[in-house]
Structure formats: C-alpha cells, structure tokens
C-alpha cells in the first residue's frame, strides 16, 4: 500500500483511463509514488479495484467505459469529490480494434475502434477541461502510437485514430493555453503489456515470452520497453519541470519512429571512413 505524500507531484490529483492494466496501471503506480492521488478509470472492474486497493488511500477506482460521457464525467467527479481537484487527465485507454485488409474492413468494427481510440480521449478532454478551466490550471495527456506517426506498423483504423489524437492534442492545446492548461501526446513504443502479448504471442498473459521476443530485436539492444518507461514520461509532463511544454508529441519508443534502421554508412565496409564521396562518386 502506498500513500500520496512527498514528491514532485505532491498534492496533485489525476485520472488515468485504461488505468487497470499495462501502461495505465504502471502510470497510476508511478503517480502515487510521486505524491499524487489517482482515480483508476477502467472497464476492467476486478483489476481496477484491486489496483486501487493496493495503492491505498491515495487511489480510487471508477468503473468507466471511455465511450460513455456519463461514465467519464463520473470518473472526473470521483477525483473532485475524493481529492478536491483535478490536475492531470491521462487519456490512455485504447484498443487495437478493427484489423485486416482495407477491402474487407467491417464498418461496425471501425465505429467501435474510433469510439474508444479517438472519441474516448476527446470525451476525457471535455470533462477534464471543465474542471481545469475553472481552476485555471491542469495537464491533459493522451496516448498515441507509432502507428499514428509512421505507416506500416499498425492496423488501418487504429493508425487513423492515433494520428487523430496528435491533431486533437494540438488543437485543444491551442484553446486551453490561455487557461494555463497544457495538452500533450505520448507515443509509446512496443511495451511489455497484455495487449502487446496478445499481438506477439496470441496469449495476453505471456508477458515473459513477450519480453523475450521484444528484447531480441538487434536494432534495439537491451531490455524491452516497460510500462514504467512510459509512466516516467507521464510523470515528467505532469510536473512543473514540463511547464513550458504544450501541443507537443513526445515519443518514448527507443527511436523507432525517428531512426528506423541502422546508420547505413557507419557500418560494414563504410565503418572505417577514410575518404569523402564527391561528385559522380569520386573519392576525395
């Protein structure tokens, strides 16, 4: 059990959607460790309540379907009623949703995916903004994805929704900046979680096998990403250390979206250097 207290987020109050597992649960743990109080908002009742119980007096659980305005409004009300204010909304809940060829996509699956992955964060922003505008302070964060930044790494509708989050964040940041409310997006790379495990191994509980698989990428040596890595970014962006950052998309992905592959002319036969390549391939 952990109590909110001293720390860089002491006295702050957060709502974390999708907070019962994966990145959300890791973030709730980190926020409480940094002194904040947290509402774990999730559709997973048993896991969410267990996490809130483990975190102790600094946490509450709110059963929340992020596509439901009344549910999200109630989660925000839980934060205000229990802890007196709202300083951070982390709109993190998401699903993979529709998959398959564009030619075979079912529109009912499209609607579900967009409802959770794009409408959900918008609803979270709506109800967080109502509290934060009145108190003239706050931070809103939303989880995007490498699939929203580059092609070929995610399902079509998921990619569209995650790209939409980045545009939504920029637009809402522009509106809320005069109220001293910062709005940013986070792009997590492949992180060991139940959702990733399901994609990688077909078994959502196979976290060890997933870690082994992610850790075998020769371009990303070292331990694979963990929820704690994303939680650290959330804690930073929620803190006063990030007071001058808004409308920004922070990638926490070991370079996946900005590096891609190895540096081609620094390896193999090129590694030793020794000359420059000039016009028409001439060496200098």
C-alpha positions in Angstrom: 0.0 0.0 0.0 1.3 3.5 -0.9 0.2 6.8 0.4 0.4 10.1 -1.5 2.8 12.5 0.1 6.1 14.0 -0.6 7.3 14.0 -4.2 7.3 16.2 -7.3 3.5 15.6 -7.8 2.6 16.1 -4.1 -1.0 17.4 -3.8 -1.8 16.7 -7.5 -4.8 14.7 -8.5 -5.0 12.5 -11.6 -7.5 10.4 -13.6 -6.0 7.6 -15.7 -8.3 6.0 -18.2 -7.3 2.4 -19.0 -5.7 2.5 -15.6 -6.3 -1.1 -14.6 -3.5 -2.7 -16.7 -0.5 -2.1 -18.8 0.7 1.4 -19.3 -2.2 2.8 -17.3 -1.5 0.7 -14.2 2.2 1.4 -14.4 1.4 5.1 -14.6 -1.0 5.0 -11.7 1.7 3.4 -9.6 4.3 6.0 -10.6 2.0 8.9 -10.0 1.2 7.8 -6.5 4.9 7.1 -5.8 5.5 10.7 -6.9 2.9 12.0 -4.4 -0.2 12.3 -6.5 -3.7 10.9 -5.8 -5.2 8.9 -8.6 -8.5 7.7 -9.9 -8.1 4.5 -11.8 -10.8 4.7 -14.5 -11.3 1.4 -16.4 -13.9 -1.0 -17.7 -12.0 -3.9 -16.0 -13.7 -3.8 -12.6 -11.9 -6.5 -10.8 -8.4 -5.5 -11.9 -9.1 -1.8 -11.4 -10.4 -2.2 -7.9 -7.5 -4.5 -6.9 -5.0 -1.9 -8.1 -6.8 0.9 -6.2 -6.9 -1.2 -3.1 -3.2 -1.9 -3.4 -2.3 1.7 -3.9 -4.2 2.6 -0.7 -5.8 5.9 0.4 -4.3 7.8 -2.5 -6.3 5.9 -5.1 -9.9 5.3 -6.1 -11.5 3.1 -8.7 -14.2 4.3 -11.1 -15.8 1.8 -13.4 -15.5 3.7 -16.7 -16.4 3.0 -20.3 -14.5 5.8 -22.1 -17.1 5.9 -24.9 -19.7 6.9 -22.3 -20.0 10.6 -21.4 -21.7 9.9 -18.1 -19.0 7.4 -17.1 -16.2 9.8 -17.9 -18.0 12.6 -16.2 -18.4 10.4 -13.1 -14.7 9.5 -13.1 -13.8 13.2 -13.0 -16.4 13.8 -10.3 -14.8 11.0 -8.3 -11.5 12.8 -8.4 -13.0 16.1 -7.4 -15.2 14.6 -4.7 -12.5 12.4 -3.2 -9.5 14.7 -3.5 -10.8 18.2 -4.2 -9.5 19.0 -7.6 -8.1 17.6 -10.9 -4.6 18.3 -12.1 -4.0 15.6 -14.7 -6.1 13.7 -17.1 -4.3 10.9 -18.8 -6.5 9.7 -21.7 -4.8 6.4 -22.1 -7.5 3.8 -22.7 -7.3 2.2 -26.1 -7.9 -1.0 -28.2 -6.4 -2.5 -31.4 -9.9 -2.7 -32.8 -10.6 -3.4 -36.4 -7.9 -5.2 -38.4 -7.5 -6.8 -41.8 -7.3 -5.6 -45.3 -9.0 -2.3 -46.2 -11.0 -4.2 -48.7 -12.6 -6.4 -46.0 -12.9 -3.9 -43.2 -16.3 -4.1 -41.3 -17.6 -0.6 -40.6 -19.1 -1.8 -37.3 -15.5 -2.5 -36.2 -14.4 0.9 -37.5 -17.1 2.6 -35.4 -16.0 0.7 -32.2 -12.3 1.5 -32.8 -12.9 5.2 -33.4 -15.3 5.3 -30.4 -12.6 4.0 -28.0 -9.4 5.3 -29.5 -10.4 8.8 -30.6 -13.8 9.7 -29.2 -12.7 8.4 -25.8 -9.8 10.8 -25.5 -12.0 13.7 -26.7 -14.6 12.9 -24.1 -11.9 12.8 -21.4 -10.5 16.1 -22.6 -14.1 17.6 -22.5 -14.8 16.8 -18.9 -11.2 17.4 -17.6 -11.3 20.9 -19.3 -14.5 21.9 -17.5 -12.7 21.4 -14.1 -9.3 22.7 -15.2 -10.6 25.9 -16.9 -12.4 26.8 -13.7 -9.3 26.3 -11.6 -7.1 27.8 -14.4 -4.5 25.0 -14.3 -4.0 21.5 -15.3 -2.4 19.0 -17.7 -4.1 16.7 -20.2 -2.2 13.9 -21.8 -3.3 11.4 -24.4 -1.7 8.1 -25.7 -1.0 8.0 -29.4 1.2 5.3 -31.1 4.0 4.8 -33.6 1.1 3.8 -35.9 -0.1 7.4 -35.8 3.3 8.7 -36.9 4.6 6.2 -39.5 2.9 3.8 -41.8 3.1 0.0 -41.8 3.2 -0.6 -38.0 -0.5 -0.9 -37.1 -4.0 -1.7 -38.2 -5.6 0.9 -40.5 -8.3 2.3 -38.3 -6.1 2.2 -35.2 -3.4 4.2 -37.1 -6.0 6.8 -38.2 -7.3 7.2 -34.6 -3.8 7.5 -33.2 -2.9 10.1 -35.8 -6.1 11.9 -35.0 -5.0 12.1 -31.3 -2.0 14.1 -32.3 -4.1 16.6 -34.3 -6.6 16.8 -31.5 -3.9 17.4 -28.9 -2.5 20.3 -30.9 -5.9 21.9 -31.4 -7.0 21.5 -27.8 -3.7 22.8 -26.6 -4.2 26.0 -28.6 -7.6 26.6 -27.0 -6.6 25.8 -23.4 -3.2 27.5 -23.3 -4.6 30.8 -22.0 -6.1 28.9 -19.1 -2.6 27.6 -18.1 -3.6 24.1 -19.2 -1.0 22.1 -21.0 -2.0 19.4 -23.5 0.4 16.8 -24.9 0.5 13.4 -26.6 2.8 10.5 -25.8 3.9 7.9 -28.4 4.9 4.7 -26.6 7.0 2.2 -28.5 6.4 -1.6 -28.1 5.9 -2.0 -24.4 5.5 -5.3 -22.5 1.8 -5.4 -21.7 -1.2 -7.7 -22.0 -2.2 -6.1 -25.3 1.3 -6.4 -26.8 1.5 -10.0 -25.5 -1.8 -10.8 -27.3 -0.4 -9.4 -30.6 3.1 -11.0 -30.3 2.2 -14.4 -28.8 -1.5 -14.8 -29.0 -1.6 -15.1 -25.2 -2.3 -11.9 -23.2 -0.8 -13.4 -20.1 2.5 -14.4 -21.7 4.5 -11.3 -20.6 7.8 -13.2 -20.2 7.7 -14.6 -23.7 6.7 -11.1 -25.0 9.7 -9.5 -23.2 12.0 -12.1 -24.7 10.5 -11.5 -28.2 10.8 -7.7 -28.0 14.3 -8.0 -26.5 15.5 -10.0 -29.4 15.4 -7.1 -31.9 19.1 -6.4 -33.0 18.3 -2.8 -33.7 17.0 -2.2 -30.1 19.5 -3.9 -27.9 18.9 -4.0 -24.2 15.7 -4.6 -22.2 12.4 -4.1 -23.9 10.1 -1.2 -23.0 8.1 -1.5 -19.9 5.0 0.5 -18.6 7.3 2.2 -16.1 9.2 3.8 -19.0 6.0 5.5 -20.3 5.0 6.3 -16.7 8.2 8.2 -16.2 7.3 10.4 -19.3 3.8 11.0 -17.9 5.2 12.0 -14.5 7.6 14.4 -16.2 4.9 16.0 -18.4 2.5 16.3 -15.5 5.2 18.1 -13.3 6.3 21.7 -13.2 9.5 20.5 -14.9 7.5 20.5 -18.1 5.7 23.8 -17.5 6.8 25.2 -20.9 5.7 22.2 -23.0 2.3 22.1 -24.7 1.0 20.9 -28.0 3.9 18.5 -28.1 4.1 14.8 -29.1 6.7 13.0 -27.0 8.0 9.8 -28.5 9.1 7.2 -25.9 10.0 4.4 -28.3 13.8 3.8 -28.3 14.0 5.6 -31.6 11.5 3.5 -33.6 9.7 6.4 -35.3 12.7 8.6 -35.9 15.6 6.2 -36.6 14.1 3.2 -38.3 17.2 1.2 -39.1 21.0 1.2 -38.6 23.1 4.1 -39.9 24.0 2.6 -43.3 27.3 4.4 -43.9 28.7 3.9 -40.5 28.7 0.1 -40.6 30.3 -2.7 -42.7 32.7 -1.5 -45.4 31.9 2.1 -44.6 32.8 1.9 -40.9 36.5 2.9 -41.2 35.8 6.1 -43.2 39.0 7.5 -44.7 37.6 9.5 -47.6 34.7 11.6 -48.7 32.4 10.9 -51.7 32.3 13.8 -54.1 30.6 14.4 -57.4 29.8 11.4 -59.6 31.0 9.1 -56.9 34.6 10.4 -56.9 36.5 9.9 -53.7 38.4 12.8 -52.1 
